[in-house]
């Protein structure tokens, strides 16, 4: 038998329950009239044994609220917190694509750059945009956390947008001895936008996912649905930018064409700040890049050490807590055994003290984290094909400039060619789930129709086919003179 007692001032009572049995509801103590005043004053402090358990009141994935306390399931996170995140991402996507979609026209028509120079500069800018997320992810994981990184990055991005807008309205007659404002401001503005994107791209989707607790079945299902709405918001912003904003830039001027996405970028900042009390936050758990480097260094140092056949003797923290803050422990796998040397305990590790040097001895969870990345590396390298095809977008627009872009009496801006990209996603993504999955699942026996790897392969083939058609069109155009 176990006894649970609750004390309130001088009144105390206990309820006996069998070990492992659910807690029974208890009645309040008998209170006489002369003690009613004291009892009323203390009534709010009585906690009954049948109250809700902590694992039902709070999340179990280590998330906290804005004050750093365990996040309440009832009052934080889930869809009410995601609405502002999705709205902020929509505004951010519209701002980014509002610049990138028609940037080649701005560089060739306003900055007077050649087609080759403009395409090269855009490729360099896009490459910078894809490299800066490494810095943003490092800062978010190690120091700032995701929400703070997003807000700071959005501010930097908005500042870059302001400089681009100013460069579009500064008269071209203004010159200095060193460099003109029309040459300096766009370059600085594009650099700041790329720097700002470095914190937004890796953090926004994961911060939205943080609002759902994987340990709860209902929230886990909602988390999968969140990613669908996230990409819908991104492509919704892309569609609006490649239609409305492109038309504004071509017909109303570049000052207004850059000013509108700047305004949306500022609205995005307000969106991410609007619901701070509703968000669930994950504390910074250290950079994954640092942990990966530690495993590689530790395994290399022990290159002559034999890995034990019994994985249970490899180093791991005791208890349920993982060495990675906010993450669960990972089970040992037999592949890529070279890296198991990093978790192999040697005599020098046993005599080095209670806290091992992370550059000499790593946990099994850290090693498995690297193994997961190693298994994903071929898939990541295959993504180069898709991004190579995406680099052709500026060339598509340049091709459209020399083609007949009139349908009847209506002129279609060349930059609107990119609209087909987001339209395909907006149409095919939901139709795949509703139409193709039931058909393909009967053929393949896979619940989702095709596996993730098969879908990646089909998409890669589509990108390659589009690139071949583009090259053939370029050859025919040059041949016809």
Secondary structure as GFF3:
##gff-version 3
##sequence-region A 1 481
A	DSSP	beta_strand	2	8	.	.	.	ID=ss1
A	DSSP	beta_strand	11	17	.	.	.	ID=ss2
A	DSSP	three_ten_helix	33	35	.	.	.	ID=ss3
A	DSSP	alpha_helix	36	42	.	.	.	ID=ss4
A	DSSP	three_ten_helix	43	45	.	.	.	ID=ss5
A	DSSP	alpha_helix	54	57	.	.	.	ID=ss6
A	DSSP	alpha_helix	78	100	.	.	.	ID=ss7
A	DSSP	alpha_helix	103	109	.	.	.	ID=ss8
A	DSSP	alpha_helix	115	139	.	.	.	ID=ss9
A	DSSP	pi_helix	140	144	.	.	.	ID=ss10
A	DSSP	alpha_helix	146	169	.	.	.	ID=ss11
A	DSSP	alpha_helix	181	209	.	.	.	ID=ss12
A	DSSP	alpha_helix	217	240	.	.	.	ID=ss13
A	DSSP	pi_helix	241	245	.	.	.	ID=ss14
A	DSSP	alpha_helix	246	251	.	.	.	ID=ss15
A	DSSP	alpha_helix	254	274	.	.	.	ID=ss16
A	DSSP	alpha_helix	288	301	.	.	.	ID=ss17
A	DSSP	three_ten_helix	311	313	.	.	.	ID=ss18
A	DSSP	three_ten_helix	337	343	.	.	.	ID=ss19
A	DSSP	alpha_helix	347	350	.	.	.	ID=ss20
A	DSSP	alpha_helix	364	390	.	.	.	ID=ss21
A	DSSP	alpha_helix	393	401	.	.	.	ID=ss22
A	DSSP	beta_strand	406	407	.	.	.	ID=ss23
A	DSSP	beta_strand	410	411	.	.	.	ID=ss24
A	DSSP	three_ten_helix	414	418	.	.	.	ID=ss25
A	DSSP	alpha_helix	419	431	.	.	.	ID=ss26
A	DSSP	pi_helix	432	436	.	.	.	ID=ss27
A	DSSP	alpha_helix	437	444	.	.	.	ID=ss28
A	DSSP	alpha_helix	452	480	.	.	.	ID=ss29
###
